[in-house]
Amino acid sequence: MDPARETEVAFTAPYVVIEGVYAVPRDSALTTVEEVDAPGVRIGVKKGSAYDLFLSRSLTHATVVRGDEGVDTFRAEALEVGAGIRQPLTAYAAAHPDVRLIDGRFMEIRQAVGTTVARRPETVAFLRATVEELKANGFVTASLRHSGQDEDLLAPPA
């Protein structure tokens, strides 16, 4: 879901919510999400990812450094920060004791179904109801599990 697209796209409520988080070297002075947007701070991101777009739009002082994988760019270029999705970065930090996550999140990636705003209201209502039903009946949770994703990504009811 991108608020900038809501003039053209009618979104359902999200079915999955993914958190964007920061990883830093264990001895980094950076301790909060807010401290990251500072002059001289370079953030490794996966080129073209949702968090690349978000950070490129929202940062005013820090610099985004793009690569094939944000954490690889963070490590290979000895950057101050790596940005990514909570679950993979948590696993990475657990396997690399010289890295830690900063508490909190810098964004939520809210995945939803969308259609053109020109659709009939009944169509949009059907999509919204269907997404809620799929969350409630366990389909989304089972799909997450089947694809090896964390079930905690399930979005709350609308």
C-alpha positions in Angstrom: 0.0 0.0 0.0 1.4 3.3 -1.1 -0.5 6.4 0.0 0.8 8.2 -3.1 -1.1 5.7 -5.3 -4.4 5.9 -3.5 -5.8 8.4 -6.0 -5.5 5.6 -8.7 -5.7 2.4 -6.6 -8.4 1.2 -4.3 -6.7 -1.0 -1.7 -8.0 -3.6 0.7 -6.8 -3.6 4.3 -3.4 -5.3 4.4 -3.2 -9.0 4.6 0.5 -8.9 5.7 2.5 -6.3 7.5 6.3 -6.4 7.2 8.6 -4.2 9.3 11.6 -2.4 7.9 14.4 -2.3 10.5 18.0 -1.3 10.8 21.1 -3.4 11.5 24.3 -1.7 12.8 27.7 -2.9 14.0 27.5 -4.0 17.6 29.7 -1.1 18.8 27.8 1.6 16.8 26.8 4.7 18.6 23.4 4.6 16.8 20.7 3.4 19.2 17.4 4.7 17.8 15.7 4.8 14.5 15.6 8.6 14.6 19.4 8.8 15.0 20.0 7.1 11.6 18.9 10.0 9.5 22.1 12.0 10.1 24.9 13.5 7.9 27.6 10.9 7.2 25.4 7.9 7.9 25.2 5.5 4.9 22.5 2.9 4.7 22.7 -0.3 2.6 19.5 -1.3 0.9 18.3 -3.8 -1.6 17.9 -1.8 -4.8 14.3 -1.4 -5.8 12.8 -2.7 -2.6 9.9 -1.1 -0.8 12.2 0.2 1.9 14.6 1.6 -0.7 11.7 3.7 -2.1 10.5 4.7 1.4 14.0 5.7 2.6 14.8 7.5 -0.6 11.6 9.6 -0.1 11.9 10.2 3.6 15.6 10.6 4.6 16.9 14.1 4.7 20.5 13.7 5.8 21.6 10.0 5.6 22.6 8.5 2.2 21.0 5.4 0.7 23.6 3.0 -0.9 21.9 0.4 -3.2 23.0 -3.1 -3.9 21.8 -6.6 -4.7 21.1 -7.2 -1.0 21.1 -4.5 1.7 22.9 -6.5 4.3 25.6 -7.6 1.8 26.2 -3.9 0.8 26.2 -2.9 4.4 29.0 -5.4 5.1 31.0 -5.2 1.9 31.2 -1.4 2.0 31.5 -1.1 5.8 28.5 1.1 6.0 27.1 2.5 9.2 23.6 0.9 8.7 21.9 -1.9 6.9 18.2 -1.7 6.2 15.9 -4.7 5.6 13.0 -6.8 6.7 12.8 -7.7 10.3 12.8 -11.5 10.1 15.9 -11.9 7.8 17.8 -9.2 9.6 17.0 -10.8 13.0 18.4 -14.1 11.7 21.4 -12.4 10.3 22.2 -10.6 13.6 21.8 -13.8 15.5 24.3 -15.5 13.2 26.7 -12.5 13.3 27.5 -11.4 16.9 29.2 -8.3 15.6 25.9 -7.0 14.4 22.8 -5.9 16.3 19.4 -4.5 15.4 18.2 -1.0 16.4 15.0 -1.3 18.4 11.9 -0.3 16.6 11.1 0.0 13.0 11.6 2.7 10.4 8.5 1.6 8.3 5.8 -0.9 7.8 5.3 -2.5 4.4 1.6 -3.1 4.2 0.8 -5.6 1.5 -2.7 -5.5 0.2 -4.8 -6.2 -2.8 -5.5 -3.3 -5.1 -7.6 -2.5 -8.1 -8.3 0.7 -10.1 -10.5 3.2 -8.3 -12.7 3.2 -11.4 -14.1 -0.3 -10.4 -17.6 -0.5 -9.2 -18.0 0.0 -5.5 -19.4 -3.6 -5.2 -16.1 -5.0 -6.7 -14.0 -3.1 -4.2 -16.2 -4.2 -1.3 -16.0 -7.8 -2.5 -12.2 -7.6 -2.6 -12.1 -6.1 0.9 -14.4 -8.7 2.3 -12.5 -11.5 0.7 -9.2 -10.4 2.1 -10.7 -10.2 5.6 -12.2 -13.7 5.2 -8.9 -15.1 4.0 -7.2 -13.7 7.1 -9.9 -14.9 9.4 -10.2 -18.4 8.1 -6.4 -19.2 8.2 -5.7 -19.1 4.5 -3.1 -16.3 4.8 -1.5 -17.9 7.8 -1.3 -21.3 6.0 0.1 -19.6 2.9 2.8 -17.9 4.9 3.7 -21.2 6.6 3.7 -23.0 3.2 6.1 -20.5 1.7 8.5 -20.6 4.7 7.5 -17.1 6.0 6.9 -16.1 9.6 3.2 -16.4 10.5 3.5 -13.3 12.6 3.4 -11.3 9.4 -0.4 -11.7 9.3 -2.1 -8.3 9.4 -4.7 -7.7 12.1 -8.4 -7.6 11.1 -9.5 -4.4 9.5 
